[in-house]
């Protein structure tokens, strides 16, 4: 177990930590089984002899070592549970961030559409607020990601979000014209934006 722990610390591979963990468990079981047979042998030694005292010292020291390994095993189990709980918490934060990003995009899109339909400036304020919230949620998501693959996926998500925001900006710039040509362009932009979101 000590060798596997040392290799884990040196290489960082979780497989070695797992091997060390199960080696400790096997050592505890093996030590307890050996203690049972040692106790049987110890009872067979005549009382008052040097062999009986040495056997008692040997058996007692083995029990102390098994107890130390049991404590190490319990601490390792607690650490593993703590790491697992932390990973579950982090995963839940990532899921929450992704849901917030999706909501931000939906609010931004509905605000743009609402502005085009009603011309109310309050809709533009909602759109701008959604864009600010979207940027904040993307930054929070970046903080919660831990490995390179996740960051690559976030880069791709950033690209898609930026394309969607470009579409919203283009829709807002074309939306005020009110000509048949601008209406056709609006429909094309909105359909293109929907394809990006899907």
C-alpha positions as CSV (number, residue, x, y, z in Angstrom):
1,X,0.0,0.0,0.0
2,X,2.8,2.4,0.8
3,X,4.4,1.8,-2.6
4,X,1.1,2.4,-4.4
5,X,0.6,5.6,-2.4
6,X,4.1,6.8,-3.3
7,X,3.5,6.1,-7.0
8,X,0.2,7.9,-6.8
9,X,1.9,10.9,-5.2
10,X,4.6,10.8,-7.9
11,X,2.4,10.1,-11.0
12,X,-1.0,11.4,-9.9
13,X,-2.9,8.4,-11.3
14,X,-6.0,7.7,-9.2
15,X,-5.6,4.0,-10.0
16,X,-2.6,3.7,-7.7
17,X,-4.5,5.4,-4.8
18,X,-7.4,2.9,-5.3
19,X,-4.9,0.0,-5.3
20,X,-3.3,1.3,-2.1
21,X,-6.8,1.7,-0.5
22,X,-7.8,-1.9,-1.3
23,X,-4.3,-3.2,-0.2
24,X,-4.9,-1.7,3.2
25,X,-8.3,-3.4,3.4
26,X,-6.8,-6.7,2.4
27,X,-4.0,-6.2,5.0
28,X,-6.5,-5.6,7.7
29,X,-8.5,-8.7,6.9
30,X,-5.3,-10.8,6.6
31,X,-4.0,-9.4,9.9
32,X,-7.2,-10.2,11.7
33,X,-7.2,-13.8,10.3
34,X,-3.5,-14.2,11.3
35,X,-4.4,-12.9,14.8
36,X,-7.1,-15.7,15.2
37,X,-4.6,-18.4,14.3
38,X,-1.9,-16.8,16.4
39,X,-4.2,-16.7,19.4
40,X,-4.9,-20.4,18.9
41,X,-1.2,-21.2,18.8
42,X,-0.5,-18.9,21.8
43,X,-3.0,-20.8,23.9
44,X,-1.1,-24.0,23.1
45,X,2.1,-22.7,24.6
46,X,2.8,-23.7,28.2
47,X,2.2,-20.9,30.7
48,X,5.1,-19.1,32.4
49,X,7.5,-19.8,29.6
50,X,9.6,-17.3,27.6
51,X,7.8,-18.4,24.5
52,X,4.5,-17.4,26.0
53,X,5.7,-13.9,26.9
54,X,7.3,-13.4,23.4
55,X,4.1,-14.7,21.8
56,X,2.1,-12.2,23.8
57,X,4.4,-9.4,22.8
58,X,4.4,-10.5,19.2
59,X,0.6,-10.8,19.1
60,X,0.0,-7.5,20.9
61,X,2.3,-5.6,18.6
62,X,0.5,-7.2,15.5
63,X,-2.8,-6.1,16.9
64,X,-1.5,-2.5,17.3
65,X,-0.2,-2.5,13.7
66,X,-3.6,-3.8,12.4
67,X,-5.4,-1.1,14.4
68,X,-3.1,1.6,12.9
69,X,-3.8,0.3,9.5
70,X,-7.6,0.3,10.3
71,X,-7.3,4.0,11.3
72,X,-5.4,4.8,8.1
73,X,-8.1,2.9,6.1
74,X,-10.9,4.8,7.9
75,X,-9.2,8.2,7.2
76,X,-8.6,7.1,3.5
77,X,-12.3,6.2,3.2
78,X,-13.3,9.5,4.7
79,X,-11.1,11.4,2.3
80,X,-12.5,9.4,-0.7
81,X,-16.0,10.2,0.4
82,X,-15.1,13.9,0.8
83,X,-13.6,14.0,-2.7
84,X,-16.7,12.3,-4.1
85,X,-19.0,14.7,-2.4
86,X,-17.0,17.7,-3.6
87,X,-17.2,16.4,-7.2
88,X,-21.0,15.9,-6.9
89,X,-21.3,19.4,-5.6
90,X,-19.2,20.7,-8.5
91,X,-21.2,18.8,-11.0
92,X,-24.4,20.2,-9.6
93,X,-23.0,23.7,-9.9
94,X,-22.0,23.1,-13.6
95,X,-25.6,21.8,-14.3
96,X,-27.0,24.9,-12.6
97,X,-24.7,27.2,-14.6
98,X,-25.7,25.5,-17.9
99,X,-29.4,25.9,-17.0
100,X,-28.8,29.6,-16.3
101,X,-27.1,30.0,-19.6
102,X,-30.0,28.4,-21.4
103,X,-32.4,30.6,-19.5
104,X,-30.4,33.8,-20.3
105,X,-30.4,32.9,-24.0
106,X,-34.2,32.3,-23.9
107,X,-34.8,35.7,-22.2
108,X,-32.5,37.5,-24.6
109,X,-34.3,35.9,-27.6
110,X,-37.8,36.6,-26.3
111,X,-36.9,40.1,-25.5
112,X,-35.6,40.7,-29.0
113,X,-38.7,39.2,-30.5
114,X,-40.9,41.2,-28.0
115,X,-39.1,44.4,-29.0
116,X,-39.7,43.7,-32.7
117,X,-43.4,43.0,-32.1
118,X,-44.2,45.8,-29.7
119,X,-41.4,48.4,-30.1
120,X,-41.3,48.8,-26.3
121,X,-37.9,50.0,-25.1
122,X,-38.3,48.0,-21.9
123,X,-37.8,44.8,-24.0
124,X,-34.4,46.1,-25.0
125,X,-33.5,46.6,-21.4
126,X,-34.5,43.0,-20.7
127,X,-32.3,41.9,-23.6
128,X,-29.3,43.8,-22.3
129,X,-29.9,42.5,-18.8
130,X,-30.0,38.9,-20.2
131,X,-26.7,39.5,-22.1
132,X,-25.0,40.7,-18.9
133,X,-26.4,37.7,-16.9
134,X,-25.2,35.4,-19.8
135,X,-21.7,36.7,-19.6
136,X,-21.7,36.3,-15.8
137,X,-23.0,32.8,-16.0
138,X,-20.4,31.8,-18.6
139,X,-17.7,33.1,-16.4
140,X,-19.1,31.2,-13.4
141,X,-19.2,28.0,-15.5
142,X,-15.5,28.5,-16.4
143,X,-14.7,28.6,-12.7
144,X,-16.4,25.3,-12.1
145,X,-14.7,23.3,-14.9
146,X,-11.7,21.3,-13.9
147,X,-10.3,19.4,-16.9
148,X,-9.0,20.3,-20.4
149,X,-11.8,18.6,-22.2
150,X,-14.4,20.5,-20.3
151,X,-12.7,23.8,-21.1
152,X,-12.5,22.8,-24.8
153,X,-16.3,22.2,-24.7
154,X,-16.8,25.6,-23.0
155,X,-14.8,27.3,-25.8
156,X,-17.2,25.7,-28.3
157,X,-20.1,26.8,-26.2
158,X,-18.7,30.4,-26.2
159,X,-18.5,30.3,-30.0
160,X,-22.1,29.3,-30.3
161,X,-23.3,31.8,-27.7
162,X,-21.4,34.6,-29.6
163,X,-22.9,33.5,-32.9
164,X,-26.4,33.7,-31.3
165,X,-25.7,37.1,-29.8
166,X,-24.4,38.3,-33.2
167,X,-27.7,37.1,-34.7
168,X,-29.7,39.1,-32.0
169,X,-27.7,42.2,-32.8
170,X,-28.3,41.8,-36.5
171,X,-32.0,41.2,-35.9
172,X,-32.2,44.4,-33.9
173,X,-30.4,46.4,-36.6
174,X,-32.6,45.1,-39.4
175,X,-35.8,45.1,-37.4
176,X,-36.4,48.8,-37.5
177,X,-36.5,49.1,-41.3
178,X,-40.1,47.7,-41.8
179,X,-39.7,46.9,-45.5
180,X,-40.6,43.6,-47.1
181,X,-37.0,42.9,-47.8
182,X,-36.1,43.6,-44.2
183,X,-38.9,41.3,-43.1
184,X,-37.5,38.4,-45.2
185,X,-34.0,39.1,-43.8
186,X,-35.4,39.1,-40.2
187,X,-37.0,35.7,-40.8
188,X,-33.8,34.3,-42.2
189,X,-31.7,35.6,-39.3
190,X,-34.1,34.3,-36.7
191,X,-34.2,30.8,-38.3
192,X,-30.4,30.8,-38.5
193,X,-30.2,31.8,-34.9
194,X,-32.6,29.0,-33.9
195,X,-30.4,26.5,-35.8
196,X,-27.4,27.7,-33.7
197,X,-29.3,27.3,-30.5
198,X,-30.6,23.9,-31.3
